[in-house]
Amino acid sequence: MRLNFLMSVSIFMSAPLQAAETCRWSQWSEVASSILRSAPEWGSLEKKAGLNQSQQEAADYGPAPRAAFQYLAGAPLTREGEAELRYEWTLERGGKRDARQKLVSAQQALSEAAIAGRKAELLKDLAVTADRLQQIEHEDEILKETVSTYRALMRQLASQAALSPEQDVTLAVFRLAHDETLMKSGQLEVEADGIRSQLAHLTACEAVTLPKSRKQERTSWPEFPNQMQDLNSAWKRRQEAQKAQQKALLDQETAQSIADLSIGPVARLSLEDGSSKPAFGVAASLPLGRTQSQATLQVAQATFSLAEVEATIEQKKRAADYARWLGQYRSAVKVLRQGFAETAVQDKHEKMEKLFLAGRVNASLIIEAHRQMYEHVVSRHQMEWKALEAYWNLRSMNGQLREVDL
């Protein structure tokens, strides 16, 4: 089984999280709250908010006024020349300021949607991991009970004064089965330690105390709609924010393609034969012909069209992912409903233990019964994990997953 949570978290976590003060949690929802609150990327959100505010203020400013001065001298040793002073304001046309402000707002919304999407992904993967850890605990309990049974039976045989050849072989077989069971238990412990170690790293704790409360075995599996209902999902927010950003970029380029008008007063002083002649007027300028901004607009229009196509493709891909998860969920649940529930297997295990310890079952049947029972639980857990993996993904895709659901 792959622990997607541990893999995905380790990709982006370049530094340990800020630790919860106690590093002890009684509920998995508390673990989720700690991770979602302490991740390094959330700590940078405040700086991003300050940057967005600066960008918003910068978007309010238009081009600065310009002042120009020139002086033209006449022939050498003459008192002839001309000086000119020009002061111009640029009058923005085409709604450039509004376009800049809308773009900044769209970029801010996209950043917030990306953060919400990452939180939703973390929450989903943590839910799957919590379920897997509980499965490990269940499997390990069965193995420890099996080890206890083998040890009791070995003590019974070893306590006899002399063993027959058959009893001697039986004792050796029990010892091999005992060691094999310990090996399986050790493998589970390694997997569980990996989860605890990763969570300790993510919370900057030397050691963590994970929730001890056990969830009840899931007996009812809710049905999901055939079509994705993602109106409240983080992905939907991100998609809408991306569309708004692309539209804002196109609007900005459209505004930039409209030439601005520069206008302002002009003062000119002419020197001729020792006398000066001042003149005053108004100057205005407007670019003529095709500008670079108009060429850039064509690129922006093509980019916007491409973004719309990509958004449609992404929507179809997400719908296909939803159908895949839904198919996996329904298939796994169908199989689970056909087999023994875990509680039923536990009851059968307890009844067999009494027969084993009473010496009413031969050694080969004892070992085979334990092995079959454990393999049944593992197989059921694998199928259950498939159902749970799909279950949490479907809930996340429909925008129905919250911290309290863990």
N, C-alpha and C positions, 0 to 999 in steps of 0.2 A: 504494500500500500504506500502510495506517495503522500507525504504530508505537504500539500501545496502551501499551507500557511507558513511553515518554516522556510520553505524555499523562497516564496515571494517576499517575505519580510526581510530576509537576509540580503536580498538584492539591493534594496534601497536604503537600508539602515547603515550608514557609514559611521555612526557613533552610537553608543548605548543611550537608551532612553533615560529620562529622569525617573528615579525610582519612586514607587509608592513608599510611604514612610515606614510601613510595617512589613511589606513584602509578604503579607499573609492575606489570603482571600477566602471567603466562605462561599462565594458564588462565582460562577464563570462570568456573569455580567459585570462583576467588579473587576475581573481581569481585563475584560474588554474596555471598560471605562478608563482603566489605568493606561492601557496601550494607546487608546485613541486620544487621550489627553496629553500624553508625554512624548509622542513621537517627535523627532527633530524637525520634520517638515512643518509640524504645527507651530513649533517655536519660531520659525521664520515667517509665519503668517503676519505677525505684527509688523515686521519690516516691510513686507509686501504691501500691507495696508498703508504704511507711510509713503511708500513709493507711488502707490496708486493716487494718494492724495496730492503728491507733488506733480504727478502727471496731469491730474485734473486741473490744478492751478495753472500749469504751463499751457494747457489747452485753451485757457481763457484769454491768453495774450496773443495779439496779432503781430504783424511785422512792425518793427521799430521805425520811427521816422528817420529820414536820411537828410543830411546836410552836405552840400557840395560847394566848393569855392575854387575859382580859377582866376588867374591873372595873366594877361597877355601884354608883353612889353613891345614898344615900337622899335624903331631903328636906334642903334647906339647913339649916345650923346644927345638924344632928343627927349622931350618931355611928353611922349605919347604912350598910351597904353589903355588897357581895358580890364576892369575887375568885375567879376560876377559872383553873386551869392545866391544859392538856390536852397530852399527848404521844402521837402516833399513828404506828404503822408501817403501811405499805401492803403487804399480802400479795398478791402477784401470783397470779392464777389462770389456768388454761387453757394453761399452758406458754409464757407470753410470752417468758421469757428464752431458751429453746431456739429459739423462732421467730425472735427477733432474730439469734441466732448463725447459724442456718441461712441467713437472708437475706444476711448479710454474706459468708458463705462462697460463696453462689451468685453474688453480685455480683463477688467476686474471681475466681471461675472464668470468669465471662462476660468480664471484662476480659482475662484471659489468652487466652481463646479468640479474642477480637477481634484481639489482637496476632498470634497464630498465623495467623489468616486473612489478615491484611494481609501477613505475610511470605510466605505461600503465593502470594498474588496477585502480589507483586513478583517472586518467583522465576519464576513462569510467564511474566510479561511480559518479563523479562530474557532468558529462553530464546528466545522468539520474536525478540527484537531481535538477539541474537547470531547467529541463523541468517540474518536479513536482512542483517546486515553482511557475512557471508561471501558471500552472493549478490552484493552490490554489488562486492566484490573480484573475483569471477569475471567479472561482466559487464564491469568496467573493464579486465581483462586482455585480453579479446577486442577491445575498442575500441582499446586501445593497440597491439595487434598489427596491427589493421586500419590504423591511422594509419601505422605503420611501413611496411606494404606500399605504401600510397598514396604515401608519400614516396619510397620506392625507385623506384617506377614513374615518378613525376614527374621524378626525377633522370635516369632513363634517357632520357626524352623531351627534357628541357631540355638534355641534353648534346649533342644532335645539332646540327649546324651550321645546318640549315634544317629547318623543319617544313612538312609538307604541310597543306592545309586540314583534312583529316581528323585529322591528328595534333594540330593546334592546338586543335581542338574537344575531342579526347580529353584533352589536358592541362587544359583549362578544366573539363571534367567531373570529372576527378580532384581538382582543387582544391576544387570545390564539395563533393564527397563527403568530402574530407579535413576541411573546415571543419564539415560536418554531424556527422561522427564526433567531432570535438573538442567540439562543443556537447553531445552525449550524454554524453561522458565528464565534462564539467564538471557536468552535472546530477547524475550519480552522486556526484561529489566533494562537492557541496553537501549531498546527503542524508547521506553519511558524516560530513561535518564537523558536521552537526546532531547526530548520535548522539554523537560524541566530545565536542562542546561540552556537551551535557546531562550526560554522565557526568562530565565535569570539574567541572561545577557541583555535582553530587550528591556528589562526593568531595572538594570544596573544593580541587581541584588546579587550578593554572594550565594544566597540560597533562597528558594521560594517555597511557600507553603500553598499548594494548590487546593482547590475546593474538595472537601471530602464527601459532601452530600452527593448521593448517587441518584441519577435520574431513573425514573421508572422505565421499564422496558416499553418501548413504543408498540402499542397494540393497534392503534388506529392511524391510518395514513390518509391525510386529507387529499382530496382531488384538486387538481389545478386546471384552469381553463385551457382550451386548445390554443388560444391565441394569447400572446404576451400582453399583460396589463401593466405597462411601465410608466404610467403618467406621473407617478411620484418617485420614480427611480432616479438615482444619481446619474445614470447613463443618459436618461432623457434630458436632465438638466444640462449635462455637458454638451449633448447634441444641439440643443436649442441655443446654448451660449456660443457654440462654434458657428452656427448659422448667423447669429447676430453679429459676431465679429467679422465674418466674411462680407456681410451686407454693409457693415460700417466701413470696412476697407474700400469697398466699391464706391460707396457714397463719398468717401474722402477723395478718392482719385477723380471722381466725377466733378467734385468741387474744384480740385486743383487744375482740372483741364480748362476752367474758365479763367481767363486772364484778369489780373487785378488792375485797377486804375490807380496811377500815381498822380497826385496833384499838389500844388503848393505855390507860394509866392516866389518871385524872382526879383532881385535888385541888381542893377547894372550901373557901373560908374565908368564913364569914358573920359580920358585925359587927352586934350588936344590944344596945342599952342598955349600951354600953361593954364588953361581953363578946364573945368570939370563939368560934365553933363550927366546928371543922374537920370535913371529910368527905372520904372517899376512895372511889374506885370504878373501874370499867372502862367505857370507851366503845367502841362498835363501830358502824360504818356500812357500808351496802351499798346501792348505787343500786337503785331499783325501777322497773319499767316498761321501756319501750323506750328504749334509749340511741342516741346518734349512731353509736357504733361498730357497733351491729347494722345500722344503715342503711348504713354504709360497707361492711359485709361483703357486702351484696347487690351493691354496685357492684364489689367485688373478685371475686365469683363470676362476674359477667357479663364482667369483663375477662379472667378466666382462660379462660372458654369461648371468648371471641373470640380469645385468643392461640392456643388449640388449633386453631381453624379456620384462622387465618392460617398456623400451622405446617404444616398439611396442604396448604394452597394453595402455600406456598413449596416444599414437598417435591415436589409435582406439577410446579411450574414448573422446578425443578432437574432433574427427570427428563426434562422436555421439552427443556431445554437440552442435556442429555447426549445425547438422541436426535438433536438437531440437529447437534451436533458430530460424533457418530458417523456420521451420514449424509454430512456434508461430508468427513470423513476417508476414508470408503470410496469415495466418488465421485472425490475427487481422486487417491487411490492408483490407482484403476482407470485413470484417464486417463494417469497417469505411467507405468504399466506398458506402455502401448500405444505410447509414443513412444521416440525415441532417448534413451539415457542421456547425461548431460553429457560423460562420457569419450569416448563414440562421436562426439559432435559435435566435440570437440577433435581427435580423430584425423582426421576429415574435413577440418577446417580446415587442419591442417598439410599434408595432401596437396594441397589447393587452392592453398596459398601457393606451393608449389614450381612448380605449373603457371603461376600468375600471373607470378611473377618470371622464368620462362623465356620469357615473351612468347608463349605458345601459346594464350592466351585473350583475346578482345577486351575492350575497356574496359567496355562496358555489362554484359557477363556477369560481369566481376570485381566491379563495384559491386553488382549484384543479388545475387550469391552471398554477399558479405559482409553485405548487409542482411538477407537471408533467414536466414542463420546466426545473426545477432545477435537477430533477432526470435524465432527458435525458442528461443534460450536464455532470453530475457526471458519468453516465454510459459510455458516450462517452469518457470522460477523462480516465476512468479505462481501456477501450479498447485501447485508444491512448497510455497510459502508457505501456501497454503490447507491443504494436508495437515499441515504442521508446526504451524500455528496450532491446528488441531483436535487434533493429537497431544499437544501440551503441555497443552491444556485438559482433555483426557480423562485424562491422567495426573494432573493436579492434582485433578480431581474425584474420582478414585479413591484419592487420598492416596498416590500413588506417585512424586511428584516431590521430589527432593532436590538439594542444592547440587552434589554430585559428578556429577549427571547432565548438567550443562551442558557 
